[in-house]
Amino acid sequence: MTGMAERIAAKLEAALSPERLNVIDESHQHQGHGGWREGGETHFRVDIVSQAFAGKSRLDRHRLVNAALAQELAERVHALAIVARAPGEG
């Protein structure tokens, strides 16, 4: 896991106490495209399962993740794909 991926995981762990969390650095797939920077760590995919998402819409779930990662999104992360589920959901 890269430094930024570890930072993302730590922030999400602290904010949402996930039961399952997978942070994937997909920056290498975007080399030469918008937002990519030398050294990568710009494009990530997050798959997270947390009780914090129970009863919330997809939009509200994404807002929770984005709020937890506001600093990372402002600094270096250009793109963040999110799959956010409550326990027991597909």
Backbone as CSV, one residue per row, in Angstrom:
resi,resn,N_x,N_y,N_z,CA_x,CA_y,CA_z,C_x,C_y,C_z
1,MET,0.853,-1.182,0.000,0.000,0.000,0.000,0.894,1.239,0.000
2,THR,0.526,2.233,-0.776,1.306,3.464,-0.863,1.067,4.347,0.355
3,GLY,1.888,5.375,0.508,1.725,6.301,1.621,0.353,6.952,1.651
4,MET,-0.132,7.395,0.498,-1.445,8.034,0.449,-2.543,7.009,0.700
5,ALA,-2.397,5.804,0.187,-3.393,4.758,0.432,-3.474,4.450,1.929
6,GLU,-2.336,4.408,2.591,-2.318,4.169,4.039,-2.971,5.326,4.785
7,ARG,-2.721,6.523,4.323,-3.336,7.705,4.933,-4.851,7.684,4.762
8,ILE,-5.318,7.324,3.566,-6.748,7.217,3.294,-7.366,6.157,4.207
9,ALA,-6.725,5.007,4.294,-7.243,3.926,5.137,-7.328,4.371,6.595
10,ALA,-6.305,5.039,7.087,-6.299,5.484,8.487,-7.426,6.475,8.755
11,LYS,-7.646,7.401,7.832,-8.711,8.396,8.003,-10.089,7.734,8.004
12,LEU,-10.296,6.786,7.092,-11.589,6.112,7.019,-11.816,5.208,8.228
13,GLU,-10.764,4.565,8.703,-10.864,3.742,9.921,-11.311,4.614,11.098
14,ALA,-10.681,5.761,11.244,-10.984,6.651,12.365,-12.397,7.236,12.269
15,ALA,-12.819,7.606,11.069,-14.097,8.288,10.903,-15.295,7.340,10.848
16,LEU,-15.108,6.137,10.268,-16.264,5.294,9.965,-16.200,3.893,10.569
17,SER,-15.152,3.553,11.268,-15.003,2.231,11.913,-15.498,1.099,11.006
18,PRO,-14.920,0.950,9.843,-15.429,-0.051,8.905,-15.189,-1.484,9.358
19,GLU,-16.113,-2.345,8.943,-15.946,-3.781,9.155,-15.005,-4.348,8.103
20,ARG,-15.022,-3.722,6.935,-14.126,-4.123,5.843,-13.737,-2.870,5.077
21,LEU,-12.468,-2.806,4.691,-11.973,-1.651,3.953,-10.871,-2.099,3.017
22,ASN,-10.983,-1.685,1.761,-9.960,-1.965,0.766,-9.694,-0.665,0.013
23,VAL,-8.452,-0.211,0.060,-8.041,1.004,-0.638,-7.048,0.593,-1.716
24,ILE,-7.366,0.918,-2.964,-6.542,0.512,-4.097,-6.047,1.756,-4.832
25,ASP,-4.733,1.830,-5.011,-4.130,2.918,-5.790,-4.193,2.515,-7.262
26,GLU,-5.008,3.211,-8.029,-5.174,2.931,-9.456,-4.468,3.973,-10.321
27,SER,-3.580,4.735,-9.738,-2.920,5.834,-10.444,-2.207,5.374,-11.712
28,HIS,-1.587,4.199,-11.651,-0.847,3.693,-12.812,-1.744,3.525,-14.044
29,GLN,-3.034,3.345,-13.838,-3.968,3.190,-14.951,-4.297,4.531,-15.607
30,HIS,-3.910,5.620,-14.979,-4.275,6.957,-15.463,-3.061,7.787,-15.878
31,GLN,-1.907,7.158,-15.966,-0.692,7.881,-16.337,-0.896,8.599,-17.663
32,GLY,-0.584,9.889,-17.671,-0.735,10.703,-18.863,-2.112,11.332,-19.006
33,HIS,-3.053,10.972,-18.145,-4.404,11.538,-18.191,-4.527,12.684,-17.195
34,GLY,-5.639,13.387,-17.249,-5.879,14.519,-16.373,-5.749,14.174,-14.900
35,GLY,-5.070,15.035,-14.164,-4.934,14.865,-12.728,-3.793,13.972,-12.305
36,TRP,-3.207,13.210,-13.236,-2.102,12.327,-12.885,-0.851,13.171,-12.644
37,ARG,-0.079,12.768,-11.655,1.185,13.451,-11.345,2.307,12.430,-11.280
38,GLU,3.500,12.894,-11.536,4.676,12.031,-11.400,4.709,11.473,-9.989
39,GLY,4.915,10.185,-9.869,4.926,9.548,-8.564,3.584,8.925,-8.205
40,GLY,2.549,9.195,-8.998,1.244,8.575,-8.767,0.546,9.089,-7.527
41,GLU,-0.150,8.181,-6.850,-0.940,8.487,-5.658,-1.982,9.577,-5.915
42,THR,-2.637,9.485,-7.072,-3.623,10.491,-7.466,-5.022,9.913,-7.700
43,HIS,-5.109,8.638,-8.020,-6.381,7.991,-8.362,-6.562,6.750,-7.490
44,PHE,-7.665,6.716,-6.746,-7.894,5.618,-5.803,-9.298,5.057,-5.927
45,ARG,-9.423,3.806,-5.525,-10.709,3.124,-5.408,-10.836,2.669,-3.963
46,VAL,-11.991,2.949,-3.362,-12.266,2.570,-1.974,-13.493,1.669,-1.955
47,ASP,-13.350,0.512,-1.344,-14.470,-0.403,-1.114,-14.587,-0.522,0.400
48,ILE,-15.696,-0.036,0.941,-15.835,0.061,2.395,-17.210,-0.434,2.850
49,VAL,-17.200,-1.196,3.936,-18.431,-1.663,4.572,-18.422,-1.138,5.998
50,SER,-19.451,-0.366,6.344,-19.516,0.239,7.666,-20.963,0.378,8.130
51,GLN,-21.164,0.187,9.407,-22.483,0.393,10.009,-22.911,1.854,9.855
52,ALA,-21.959,2.751,9.703,-22.260,4.178,9.545,-23.105,4.453,8.300
53,PHE,-23.125,3.509,7.346,-23.877,3.697,6.105,-25.302,3.160,6.182
54,ALA,-25.640,2.467,7.239,-26.975,1.865,7.360,-28.052,2.940,7.271
55,GLY,-29.020,2.719,6.394,-30.143,3.636,6.236,-29.830,4.906,5.466
56,LYS,-28.618,5.011,4.932,-28.227,6.224,4.199,-28.259,5.966,2.691
57,SER,-28.552,7.007,1.952,-28.549,6.921,0.492,-27.113,6.815,-0.018
58,ARG,-26.997,6.426,-1.271,-25.667,6.338,-1.896,-24.963,7.703,-1.836
59,LEU,-25.688,8.752,-2.106,-25.118,10.090,-2.067,-24.620,10.439,-0.664
60,ASP,-25.415,10.153,0.349,-25.003,10.446,1.721,-23.785,9.623,2.136
61,ARG,-23.707,8.395,1.673,-22.546,7.555,1.964,-21.285,8.151,1.351
62,HIS,-21.389,8.580,0.112,-20.247,9.196,-0.564,-19.840,10.497,0.132
63,ARG,-20.816,11.244,0.584,-20.513,12.483,1.303,-19.732,12.206,2.585
64,LEU,-20.082,11.131,3.288,-19.351,10.768,4.505,-17.895,10.435,4.196
65,VAL,-17.682,9.666,3.135,-16.321,9.304,2.741,-15.554,10.547,2.302
66,ASN,-16.175,11.365,1.464,-15.507,12.579,0.985,-15.183,13.539,2.129
67,ALA,-16.063,13.643,3.099,-15.803,14.520,4.249,-14.607,14.011,5.051
68,ALA,-14.528,12.703,5.226,-13.404,12.131,5.973,-12.082,12.345,5.249
69,LEU,-12.134,12.459,3.926,-10.920,12.586,3.118,-10.757,13.969,2.487
70,ALA,-11.400,14.965,3.058,-11.379,16.312,2.470,-9.961,16.838,2.268
71,GLN,-9.100,16.640,3.228,-7.725,17.140,3.126,-6.973,16.435,1.993
72,GLU,-7.136,15.118,1.882,-6.453,14.356,0.838,-6.963,14.737,-0.550
73,LEU,-8.267,14.973,-0.652,-8.846,15.379,-1.932,-8.377,16.775,-2.336
74,ALA,-8.160,17.635,-1.362,-7.694,18.989,-1.656,-6.209,19.016,-2.004
75,GLU,-5.453,18.092,-1.449,-3.998,18.102,-1.635,-3.524,17.378,-2.892
76,ARG,-3.810,16.096,-3.000,-3.188,15.291,-4.043,-4.145,14.363,-4.784
77,VAL,-5.148,13.857,-4.114,-6.036,12.875,-4.729,-6.928,13.569,-5.754
78,HIS,-6.811,13.119,-6.985,-7.564,13.710,-8.093,-8.895,12.990,-8.308
79,ALA,-8.890,11.669,-8.135,-10.099,10.881,-8.391,-10.251,9.822,-7.310
80,LEU,-11.501,9.635,-6.885,-11.804,8.653,-5.852,-13.082,7.918,-6.235
81,ALA,-12.938,6.638,-6.570,-14.101,5.785,-6.862,-14.506,5.145,-5.540
82,ILE,-15.797,5.187,-5.222,-16.266,4.712,-3.923,-17.357,3.666,-4.073
83,VAL,-17.169,2.544,-3.383,-18.239,1.562,-3.182,-18.419,1.505,-1.678
84,ALA,-19.560,2.008,-1.206,-19.835,2.108,0.236,-21.112,1.351,0.561
85,ARG,-20.988,0.355,1.443,-22.135,-0.470,1.793,-22.254,-0.598,3.300
86,ALA,-23.472,-0.881,3.735,-23.714,-1.227,5.134,-23.535,-2.742,5.251
87,PRO,-23.256,-3.259,6.440,-23.113,-4.704,6.617,-24.360,-5.441,6.122
88,GLY,-24.147,-6.558,5.439,-25.236,-7.357,4.935,-25.711,-6.986,3.547
89,GLU,-25.217,-5.889,3.008,-25.585,-5.489,1.644,-24.614,-6.136,0.663
90,GLY,-25.140,-6.526,-0.502,-24.395,-7.166,-1.573,-23.011,-6.839,-1.615
